[in-house]
Amino acid sequence: MAVHLRPQSIRGRFTLGAGIAAVIIFSLLGSVLAANIRTKMLDHIFRDTLNAATDWAGSVDPADPPPPNPMRGVKLLQLVDSQGRVVVASPAASGLPPLSHLRPPESNRFNDVTSCAPDGGCVLVTAVRLPPLSTRVLWGGDPHYVYAGRPEPALLARHYLELITAAGTLLAAALAAWATWWLVGRTLRPVAAIRARTAEITVSDLSKRVPEPPGRDEIAQLARTSNETLARLELAVEQQRHFASVVSHELRSPVAGLHTQLEEALMYPGSVRPEETFEAALSTTQRLQAIIDDVLTFARVRTTAPAAPEEIDLNELVREEVAARVHGPPVHAHTPGDIRITANRIQIIGVLNNLLVNAQRHAAGRVEVTTSRDGDEAVLTMTDDGDGIAPEDRERVFEPFVRLEDGRRRDPGGSGLGLAICRAVAGAHHGSLHVADSPRGARFVLRLPLKKAEPISAPRITVNDRTGQAR
């Protein structure tokens, strides 16, 4: 079984990482600090021993050597001849062998050394070779040496300095790890609250929101973005439920009618002609198929990204679709210049067809189609000379399965999804579709982003009447 040494929580990982980093950093700092303290202590001691040795060596008389005068804590002083015999010593060093066997040469008369006895005690000694003139005058050229020493401090001798430094390093690393644990825990506290609230949110109740901590840090931004996403999700679910309810209602009527027709044909075989039943059933299934096709189209546009877009000459596309309208009131197209957009051709053709069918259905005798530019948008205006749409109904007509009374009268078999599909396609292309004010009739305005701005040429007008002749 694999053993996972790495903590699973972010808090644990940050704490472990901070602890390791603190141990490394404080160990380096502690080592440098300990070495610096040791060096300064040794320098201070050797400076004292050097001063004591030179002061005493300057007053040495071979006939009557003065006793050493310990100063600055230096109590170990000895005068040693070239044979290693102690000539004179301070009371603390009396009866001891020479403090060191170091014999400084004439070229370097002052040397520092640490002398350790077999029992483990160490002495910091400064060895001074007396000057050549004093040696010749006082001892006939026989070299003499002065040794001044101090016992090595326990802080250095017993490695207390290293132990204290190691303890300080571990304490500092522990404090750093604890501070990291506390800070990360405090920082992630809102995340725990967000997770707990998110666990309470279900599809049946999307009204709850995660708590938003104050400030503008990443966690606060995450909470706000999550709430915005939940709001969009709640709206989408509500729309989906409403859409499913409306679809069920729209399908219930033709299905119920079909069921009644078939049931009547079975119950009264002598009174009902099979041909009439089949024709009525076929008509009902055709209506069902039309509704289902429109529902699938509408759902596909709303839930999937458009197919690969292509560059489209909007004016040319409008002229082609207008020329194909050979039935119904004449359509007059005003398409100035070359207006290009980037879109899915099939979907834009579907929008144009739906708008043309709707306009011709409600027109009294004429439909106007105009294209233009407005900033970085292509604008297509579809206007008929019919009765128009009341202001309070201008948004309702874009809702799925909403059909005004005039629309039901003119097209009883319609599904009520045409304009909803048109607006969904426009939105999928980052455009818009709405009903604008018009002196007479209804005016639909479709806006789509331009591919690029180009100079506008002279207007070109195409007129198509019910005979299919263009002029």
URRA-V782034 format. One record per residue. PHI is phi as a letter, one per 20 degrees, with the letter a starting at -180 (* if undefined). OMEGA is omega in degrees with one decimal (999 if undefined). BURIAL is b if it has 24 or more other ideal C-beta (glycine too) atoms within 12 Angstrom, else e. Layout:
# URRA-V782034
phi->[PHI/PHI]
omega->[OMEGA/OMEGA]
burial->[BURIAL/BURIAL]
This chain:
# URRA-V782034
phi->[*/f/d/e/e/f/g/e/e/f/f/f/f/f/f/f/f/f/f/f/f/f/f/f/f/f/f/f/f/f/f/f/f/f/f/f/f/f/f/f/f/f/f/f/f/f/f/f/f/f/f/f/f/f/f/f/f/f/d/f/c/f/f/b/f/f/f/f/d/g/c/l/n/e/d/d/c/b/d/c/e/f/e/n/e/e/f/b/b/f/g/f/d/f/n/e/f/g/f/b/d/f/d/f/f/f/f/b/f/d/c/d/b/d/d/d/e/f/f/o/f/c/c/e/c/d/d/c/e/f/g/g/f/f/f/f/f/e/c/m/n/f/f/c/c/d/d/c/b/c/g/f/g/f/g/e/f/d/l/f/f/f/f/f/f/f/f/f/f/f/f/f/f/f/f/f/f/f/f/f/g/f/f/f/f/f/f/e/g/f/f/f/f/f/f/f/f/f/f/e/e/c/f/f/b/d/e/f/c/f/f/d/f/f/n/c/f/f/f/f/f/f/f/f/f/f/f/f/f/f/f/f/f/f/f/f/f/f/f/f/f/f/f/f/f/f/f/f/f/f/e/f/f/f/f/f/f/f/f/f/f/f/f/f/f/f/f/c/f/e/e/d/f/g/f/f/f/f/f/f/f/f/f/f/f/f/f/f/f/f/f/f/f/f/f/f/f/f/f/f/f/f/d/c/f/f/f/g/f/b/f/c/e/f/f/f/f/f/f/f/f/f/f/e/e/e/c/n/g/f/d/d/d/d/c/f/m/c/d/d/c/d/b/e/f/f/f/f/f/f/f/f/f/f/f/f/f/f/f/f/f/d/f/e/a/a/c/d/c/c/d/b/d/b/m/d/c/e/d/d/d/d/c/d/d/e/f/n/c/f/g/f/d/f/e/f/f/e/e/g/m/e/c/f/g/f/f/f/f/f/c/f/e/f/e/m/d/g/f/f/f/g/f/f/f/f/f/f/e/m/d/b/b/b/e/d/f/b/g/b/m/d/c/e/d/d/d/c/f/f/f/a/f/c/g/e/e/f/f/c/d/c/d/c/d/f/e/n/e/e/b]
omega->[-179.3/179.4/-179.3/178.8/-179.1/179.0/-177.5/-177.2/176.0/179.9/179.1/-179.8/178.9/-180.0/178.5/179.7/179.0/178.7/179.0/179.2/179.8/178.9/-179.1/-175.8/-178.3/175.1/177.4/179.3/179.2/179.5/179.0/-179.7/-180.0/179.0/179.5/178.8/179.5/-178.7/-179.3/178.0/178.7/179.0/-179.4/-179.3/-178.7/176.0/177.4/-179.7/178.3/179.4/179.8/-178.3/-178.6/178.3/-178.1/-178.9/-178.4/-178.2/-177.7/176.0/-176.2/180.0/-178.6/-178.7/-179.4/176.6/-179.9/176.7/-177.2/-179.1/176.9/177.7/179.4/-175.8/-178.7/179.5/179.9/169.2/-172.6/178.6/-175.5/178.8/179.7/179.1/178.9/-178.9/179.3/-177.1/176.3/-179.2/-177.5/-178.0/-178.5/180.0/178.3/173.1/178.1/-178.0/-179.1/174.7/179.3/177.0/-180.0/176.8/-179.7/-179.0/-180.0/-170.0/-176.8/178.5/175.1/-177.5/174.5/-178.7/-178.7/178.1/179.4/179.9/175.1/179.4/-179.1/178.7/176.1/-169.6/169.2/-179.8/-179.2/174.3/-178.7/-176.8/-179.3/-179.2/178.8/-179.6/-179.3/-175.9/-172.9/-172.7/175.6/177.7/179.0/-176.2/173.7/-174.7/175.6/177.6/175.6/-175.6/174.4/176.7/179.0/-178.8/-179.9/179.1/178.7/-174.3/-176.4/175.8/175.1/-179.2/179.4/179.4/178.2/178.8/179.0/178.1/177.5/178.4/179.5/179.2/179.2/178.4/178.4/177.7/178.2/178.8/178.9/178.5/177.9/177.9/-178.3/-177.5/179.7/177.0/178.6/179.9/-176.7/179.4/176.0/179.1/177.7/177.8/178.4/-179.8/-179.6/179.8/179.2/179.0/180.0/-176.0/178.4/179.9/-178.7/179.3/-179.9/-177.7/-178.1/178.8/179.6/179.0/180.0/177.1/178.5/178.0/-177.7/179.0/-174.1/-178.7/177.2/177.5/177.0/180.0/179.5/178.5/178.2/178.6/176.3/177.9/178.0/178.5/177.6/179.2/178.6/178.9/-179.5/179.1/178.2/177.1/180.0/178.1/178.8/-179.7/178.7/178.8/-179.7/179.0/178.6/-179.8/-178.7/-179.3/-176.5/-176.3/178.8/178.5/177.8/178.0/178.9/178.6/-179.7/-179.6/-178.6/179.2/178.7/-179.7/179.1/-177.0/-178.1/-177.2/-179.5/-176.0/-175.7/178.2/-179.8/-178.5/-179.9/178.4/-179.8/-179.5/179.3/179.0/178.4/177.8/179.9/179.3/175.9/176.6/176.9/179.8/178.7/179.6/-178.8/178.1/179.3/178.3/179.3/177.8/-179.5/179.7/-179.4/179.9/-176.1/-170.6/-179.4/178.0/178.2/176.6/-176.0/-178.5/177.1/179.2/-175.1/169.6/-174.7/-179.0/179.2/179.2/178.6/-179.6/178.8/-178.2/177.3/-179.7/-179.3/-179.1/-176.7/180.0/177.9/179.6/-179.3/180.0/179.3/-177.6/175.8/-173.5/-178.6/171.2/-176.7/-177.7/-175.5/177.4/174.6/-173.6/174.5/-172.3/-175.9/-178.7/178.9/175.9/177.5/177.9/179.9/-179.8/179.8/179.8/178.7/179.0/180.0/-178.8/-179.9/179.8/-174.4/-177.9/175.3/179.6/-174.6/175.4/178.5/175.4/-177.0/174.1/179.8/175.6/173.9/-175.0/-179.8/-179.5/169.6/-176.3/175.8/-179.1/179.6/-175.7/174.2/-178.3/179.4/-176.7/178.7/-178.3/178.6/-177.9/-177.6/-179.0/-173.3/174.3/-178.9/-175.7/179.6/177.1/-178.2/174.0/176.0/179.6/178.2/-176.0/-179.6/178.8/177.6/-178.5/-176.2/-178.3/-176.8/-176.0/-179.2/-178.7/-177.9/-179.2/-174.4/-178.2/176.2/177.5/179.8/-179.6/179.1/178.1/178.6/178.3/178.9/178.6/179.0/176.6/-178.4/176.9/179.7/177.5/-178.6/177.1/-179.8/178.3/179.2/177.4/-179.0/178.9/176.3/-178.3/178.5/178.4/178.2/179.9/175.5/172.5/176.7/-178.8/179.4/179.0/-179.5/179.4/-178.4/-178.8/174.1/-174.7/176.7/-179.8/179.5/176.8/-174.1/176.8/179.3/-178.6/179.6/178.6/999]
burial->[e/e/e/e/e/e/e/e/e/e/b/e/e/b/b/b/e/b/b/e/e/b/b/e/e/b/e/e/e/b/e/e/e/b/e/e/e/b/e/e/b/b/e/e/b/b/e/b/b/b/b/b/b/b/b/b/b/e/e/b/e/e/e/e/b/e/e/b/e/b/e/e/e/b/b/b/b/b/b/b/b/e/e/e/e/b/b/b/b/b/e/e/b/e/e/b/e/b/b/b/e/b/b/b/e/e/e/e/b/b/b/b/b/b/b/e/e/e/e/e/e/b/b/b/b/b/b/b/b/b/e/e/e/b/b/e/e/b/b/e/e/e/b/b/b/b/b/b/b/b/b/b/e/e/e/b/b/e/e/e/b/e/e/e/b/e/e/b/b/e/e/b/b/e/e/b/b/e/e/b/b/e/e/b/e/e/e/b/e/b/b/e/e/b/e/e/e/e/e/e/b/e/e/e/e/e/e/e/b/b/b/e/b/e/e/e/e/e/b/e/e/b/b/b/e/b/b/e/e/b/e/e/e/e/e/e/e/e/e/e/e/e/b/e/e/b/b/e/e/b/b/e/e/b/e/e/e/b/e/e/b/e/e/e/e/e/e/e/e/e/e/e/e/e/e/e/b/e/e/b/b/e/e/b/e/e/b/b/e/b/b/e/e/b/b/e/b/b/e/e/b/b/e/e/e/b/e/e/e/e/e/b/b/b/b/b/b/b/b/b/b/b/b/e/b/e/e/b/b/b/b/b/b/b/b/b/e/b/b/b/b/b/b/b/b/e/b/b/e/b/b/b/b/b/b/b/b/b/b/b/b/b/b/e/e/b/b/b/b/b/b/b/b/e/e/e/b/b/b/b/b/b/b/b/b/b/e/b/b/e/e/e/e/b/e/e/b/b/b/b/b/b/b/b/e/e/b/e/e/e/e/e/e/b/b/b/b/b/b/b/b/b/b/b/b/b/b/b/b/e/b/b/b/b/b/b/e/b/e/e/b/b/b/b/b/b/b/b/b/b/e/e/e/e/e/e/e/e/e/e/e/b/b/b/e/e/e/e/e/e/e]
